[in-house]
Amino acid sequence: MMESLQTWFSWPTLPFSILLSGVFVYWLIVILGALDVDLFDFDIDLDPGLDGHESMLDWGLVGLRWLNLGDVPLMVWMSVFGLASWFSSTMLDKGLTDPSVQDCVISILRSGGIGLVAAKLLTQPLKGKLKLVEPNPVESMIGRTCVITSSQATPEFGQARCESDGAPLMLNVRSMDEPIAKGETAEIVDYSQDQHLYYVRMAKG
């Protein structure tokens, strides 16, 4: 066992062992409920060349999308990549003793390449199926109506209830102009990301 650990945490397997250890710790913390599963998730805005001038960055994003990054949760993808790269390195480099820098670079590139291919193939069936859809995104809230539930909604204070597909949403709101009395219907016209506030005005009609 000690011999295996020494091999796993020696070059050229060391980078993949560190990556796999980090992935393991992440999933352990998620299971214990201390982190959200989508904490490190991200979305790739892939619209290359919209202005008629394609760049290397555009093509780089195409490459990431081809690997399913952005269509599969990042940590799921990293888990597959890390495990495949680590397994490749442990199997193909187990007889490598006292490797030179060149040997390590070649081995890391080879195992990393195998990991990329494995991540592409193994995550392909999951593409788009594990994306977490944010309920009631801000964009969908603009233009909707809500009912003021506080004594009134003013530029300094206010709360409102907005109906949704599930439970009603309780929102912190601010009036854009004159105060809006309790029970009145207001229209959501803007949102402050910094203050997490919805701005409303008296609904027409």
Buried (B, 14 or more C-beta within 10 A) or exposed (E): EEEEEEBBEBBBBBBBBBBBBEBEEBBEEBEEEEBEBBEEBEEEEEEBEEEEEEEEEBEEBBEEBEBBBBBBBBBBBBBBBBBBBBBBBBEBBEEBEEBEEEBBEEBBEBBBEBBBBBBBEBBEEBEEEBBEEEEBEBEEBBEBBBBBBBEBBBEEBBBBBBEEEEEEBEBBBBBBEEBBEBEBBBBBEBBEEEEEBBBBBBBEE
